[in-house]
Amino acid sequence: MDQQNKTPDSFFSLLAELREELLDSVQTVKSRDPAARSNAEILLLYSGVHAIFAHRIAHRFYEKERYFPARAISQLSRFLTGIEIHPGAQIGKGLFIDHGMGVVIGETTEIGDNCTIYQGVTLGGTGKDIGKRHPTIGDNVMIGAGAKVLGPVKIGSNSKIASNAVVIHEVPEDCTAVGIPAKVVRRGGVRVYDQMDQCHLPDPTKLEMTHLKHRIEELEKQLAALQQKDDE
């Protein structure tokens, strides 16, 4: 008799948990997206909400080692939303995936509470690691459109990753990281470098081109000096 009652209780408990998580996703969007006009609009039309809800279900199958249905739900969600979240990923409360198309979240990724992820973000591996091979994201982290966070690196709480940045090293708490590869340009709201505006970001390609330009100018001066000697 106890066993007979256990299954319905577990089922209704699961439904209650999923309902709370869905409502949490709706409220998260409502509080962060000024374009959201109603709960119905968010519930029916926001692909990020759909992908996160599908992941909550898939993750429960994954935890019970029922990998095939977990992946099936994940793949169906990817087909419908354009957002790929591996069922093994651990995601906290209050995740907001804005726009969402092209987002990829790997199997061993861990995401804290109240994070925001924009379209085109990859939380992936480098192809070299085994076991824990995807990023760990703290609480209240914002990851801009097109950014890539690769390997088992940690992104500290309250940090921001700029659009199109490629992060391959740890980012401490309360920092802003920019560039390829990403470098910390702000820590605790204070600039790390004296001149770190959008015109003075540490761009390795730009630095190399500047070096080549200076080298060419030096060679031209030497060539001009040799020609002057020949004329004399």
C-alpha angles and dihedrals in degrees: 000000000000090000091050091054094044097068097052091045091051091047095051090044089054091049090051091051093049091048091053091048092050092050089048090054091050093051091046092056092044092054096047108032115069089193092064109102105175144005090248092055092050094045095048105031110031111096092194091060091048093049094049092047091049089049092053089058095042092049091057090055089047092053089054089051092247091137101166098059088041092056092041091057090045093051093046089051090050091052092050100040108023088235119117117202117169110229090234094063115110112224127183129212126294100027112165117196105190117204086339105194110145098012112148123189117184131224101261096038116130119199123188129214128301098010126157124213125184131205121297096022118148122200095185148140131263095232092245103077129081128197108012099024106147133073129280112219121198128216124296094013122157119205114191128224115292095007119147123209108187133189132002093317126142126233110200123230119276092020130135128216113202124232114282093006118146111216118197099150134056119281114207124225120286093018138129118218124197138176143019107323092019118246128189109253098169131034119185090348093305123114113248093208129044093237110031106142124128091276095054105045114143098259110175092200092052091048091052092048090050090051091051091048092053091047092052091050090052092050091048090053091050091048091049090051091052092049090050090054091050091052091053 
